[in-house]
Amino acid sequence: MENDKAKFKNEFKKRLYNFVLRLIRFIDTLPKSSVNDIMGKQLLRSGTSILANYVEANSASSKKDFINFFTHSLKSSNESKV
């Protein structure tokens, strides 16, 4: 059971890393314009924040800390979807 949980967490983190790498590549291919620059920068911040907060959540010192960082990660994910 624990092995499956660790495997899932590891796979999830890999998927987040891959998402961030693909996001960076995508933003880099956007045509240069003032709107794309502003939107691209915001998408970069919110998209990379998903991974950063997830990594922080996994090294949290308490359950409350974990929930807080994981919630921020989810909020960043929702912001990126918009």
C-alpha atoms as an extended CHARMM CRD file, in Angstrom:
* protein
*
        82  EXT
         1         1  MET       CA              0.0000000000        0.0000000000        0.0000000000  PROA      1               0.0000000000
         2         2  GLU       CA              2.6990000000        2.5090000000        0.9770000000  PROA      2               0.0000000000
         3         3  ASN       CA              4.7030000000        1.6290000000       -2.1120000000  PROA      3               0.0000000000
         4         4  ASP       CA              1.7120000000        2.5270000000       -4.3250000000  PROA      4               0.0000000000
         5         5  LYS       CA              1.3380000000        5.8360000000       -2.5030000000  PROA      5               0.0000000000
         6         6  ALA       CA              5.0230000000        6.6890000000       -2.9500000000  PROA      6               0.0000000000
         7         7  LYS       CA              4.8710000000        5.6210000000       -6.5880000000  PROA      7               0.0000000000
         8         8  PHE       CA              1.8410000000        7.8610000000       -7.1800000000  PROA      8               0.0000000000
         9         9  LYS       CA              3.5200000000       10.8530000000       -5.4990000000  PROA      9               0.0000000000
        10        10  ASN       CA              6.6820000000       10.3510000000       -7.5460000000  PROA      10              0.0000000000
        11        11  GLU       CA              4.7310000000       10.0140000000      -10.7970000000  PROA      11              0.0000000000
        12        12  PHE       CA              2.6200000000       13.0710000000       -9.9660000000  PROA      12              0.0000000000
        13        13  LYS       CA              5.7150000000       15.1890000000       -9.3300000000  PROA      13              0.0000000000
        14        14  LYS       CA              7.2300000000       14.0310000000      -12.6530000000  PROA      14              0.0000000000
        15        15  ARG       CA              4.0320000000       15.0120000000      -14.4200000000  PROA      15              0.0000000000
        16        16  LEU       CA              4.1500000000       18.4550000000      -12.8200000000  PROA      16              0.0000000000
        17        17  TYR       CA              7.7960000000       18.9290000000      -13.8590000000  PROA      17              0.0000000000
        18        18  ASN       CA              6.9120000000       17.9130000000      -17.4220000000  PROA      18              0.0000000000
        19        19  PHE       CA              3.9360000000       20.2750000000      -17.3950000000  PROA      19              0.0000000000
        20        20  VAL       CA              6.1490000000       23.1890000000      -16.3600000000  PROA      20              0.0000000000
        21        21  LEU       CA              8.7350000000       22.3590000000      -19.0360000000  PROA      21              0.0000000000
        22        22  ARG       CA              6.0370000000       22.1340000000      -21.7260000000  PROA      22              0.0000000000
        23        23  LEU       CA              4.4830000000       25.3740000000      -20.4440000000  PROA      23              0.0000000000
        24        24  ILE       CA              7.8010000000       27.2150000000      -20.7050000000  PROA      24              0.0000000000
        25        25  ARG       CA              8.3140000000       25.9160000000      -24.2520000000  PROA      25              0.0000000000
        26        26  PHE       CA              4.7660000000       26.9630000000      -25.1790000000  PROA      26              0.0000000000
        27        27  ILE       CA              5.1650000000       30.4760000000      -23.7740000000  PROA      27              0.0000000000
        28        28  ASP       CA              8.4620000000       30.8160000000      -25.6220000000  PROA      28              0.0000000000
        29        29  THR       CA              6.7080000000       30.0910000000      -28.9510000000  PROA      29              0.0000000000
        30        30  LEU       CA              4.0410000000       32.7840000000      -28.5410000000  PROA      30              0.0000000000
        31        31  PRO       CA              4.2680000000       35.5580000000      -31.1310000000  PROA      31              0.0000000000
        32        32  LYS       CA              5.8350000000       38.7080000000      -29.7430000000  PROA      32              0.0000000000
        33        33  SER       CA              3.2140000000       41.2920000000      -28.7740000000  PROA      33              0.0000000000
        34        34  SER       CA              2.4680000000       43.3550000000      -25.6980000000  PROA      34              0.0000000000
        35        35  VAL       CA             -0.6160000000       41.2620000000      -24.8540000000  PROA      35              0.0000000000
        36        36  ASN       CA              1.2420000000       37.9620000000      -25.2740000000  PROA      36              0.0000000000
        37        37  ASP       CA              4.1080000000       39.2540000000      -23.1530000000  PROA      37              0.0000000000
        38        38  ILE       CA              1.7980000000       40.2100000000      -20.2850000000  PROA      38              0.0000000000
        39        39  MET       CA             -0.3530000000       37.0810000000      -20.5160000000  PROA      39              0.0000000000
        40        40  GLY       CA              2.7030000000       34.8650000000      -20.9770000000  PROA      40              0.0000000000
        41        41  LYS       CA              4.4150000000       36.2700000000      -17.9040000000  PROA      41              0.0000000000
        42        42  GLN       CA              1.2900000000       35.7500000000      -15.7860000000  PROA      42              0.0000000000
        43        43  LEU       CA              0.8470000000       32.2080000000      -17.0960000000  PROA      43              0.0000000000
        44        44  LEU       CA              4.5030000000       31.4940000000      -16.3660000000  PROA      44              0.0000000000
        45        45  ARG       CA              4.1240000000       32.7190000000      -12.7720000000  PROA      45              0.0000000000
        46        46  SER       CA              0.9270000000       30.8170000000      -12.0540000000  PROA      46              0.0000000000
        47        47  GLY       CA              2.0370000000       27.6800000000      -13.9120000000  PROA      47              0.0000000000
        48        48  THR       CA              5.4000000000       27.3740000000      -12.2040000000  PROA      48              0.0000000000
        49        49  SER       CA              3.7760000000       28.1910000000       -8.8670000000  PROA      49              0.0000000000
        50        50  ILE       CA              1.8260000000       24.9240000000       -9.1010000000  PROA      50              0.0000000000
        51        51  LEU       CA              5.0300000000       22.8980000000       -8.9250000000  PROA      51              0.0000000000
        52        52  ALA       CA              6.7410000000       25.1660000000       -6.4060000000  PROA      52              0.0000000000
        53        53  ASN       CA              3.8580000000       24.9510000000       -3.9370000000  PROA      53              0.0000000000
        54        54  TYR       CA              3.5000000000       21.2000000000       -4.4420000000  PROA      54              0.0000000000
        55        55  VAL       CA              7.1920000000       20.6840000000       -3.6330000000  PROA      55              0.0000000000
        56        56  GLU       CA              6.8180000000       22.9130000000       -0.5660000000  PROA      56              0.0000000000
        57        57  ALA       CA              3.7520000000       20.9530000000        0.5380000000  PROA      57              0.0000000000
        58        58  ASN       CA              5.7030000000       17.7050000000        0.4500000000  PROA      58              0.0000000000
        59        59  SER       CA              8.3290000000       19.1460000000        2.7770000000  PROA      59              0.0000000000
        60        60  ALA       CA              5.8010000000       20.7680000000        5.1060000000  PROA      60              0.0000000000
        61        61  SER       CA              6.4080000000       20.5840000000        8.8290000000  PROA      61              0.0000000000
        62        62  SER       CA              2.7730000000       19.9270000000        9.7440000000  PROA      62              0.0000000000
        63        63  LYS       CA             -0.4790000000       18.7320000000        8.2480000000  PROA      63              0.0000000000
        64        64  LYS       CA             -1.8200000000       22.2960000000        8.3710000000  PROA      64              0.0000000000
        65        65  ASP       CA              1.2560000000       23.5120000000        6.4770000000  PROA      65              0.0000000000
        66        66  PHE       CA              0.8040000000       20.7480000000        3.8920000000  PROA      66              0.0000000000
        67        67  ILE       CA             -2.8370000000       21.6660000000        3.3270000000  PROA      67              0.0000000000
        68        68  ASN       CA             -1.9460000000       25.3440000000        3.0160000000  PROA      68              0.0000000000
        69        69  PHE       CA              0.7350000000       24.7870000000        0.3570000000  PROA      69              0.0000000000
        70        70  PHE       CA             -1.3360000000       22.2010000000       -1.5000000000  PROA      70              0.0000000000
        71        71  THR       CA             -4.2980000000       24.6150000000       -1.5460000000  PROA      71              0.0000000000
        72        72  HSD       CA             -2.0530000000       27.3340000000       -3.0090000000  PROA      72              0.0000000000
        73        73  SER       CA             -0.9370000000       24.8590000000       -5.6430000000  PROA      73              0.0000000000
        74        74  LEU       CA             -4.5480000000       24.1270000000       -6.5420000000  PROA      74              0.0000000000
        75        75  LYS       CA             -5.3620000000       27.8470000000       -6.7090000000  PROA      75              0.0000000000
        76        76  SER       CA             -2.4250000000       28.4130000000       -9.0570000000  PROA      76              0.0000000000
        77        77  SER       CA             -3.6690000000       25.5470000000      -11.1960000000  PROA      77              0.0000000000
        78        78  ASN       CA             -7.1170000000       27.1230000000      -11.4150000000  PROA      78              0.0000000000
        79        79  GLU       CA             -5.5870000000       30.4920000000      -12.2760000000  PROA      79              0.0000000000
        80        80  SER       CA             -3.5190000000       28.8970000000      -15.0440000000  PROA      80              0.0000000000
        81        81  LYS       CA             -6.6190000000       27.2830000000      -16.5310000000  PROA      81              0.0000000000
        82        82  VAL       CA             -8.2500000000       30.6910000000      -16.8960000000  PROA      82              0.0000000000
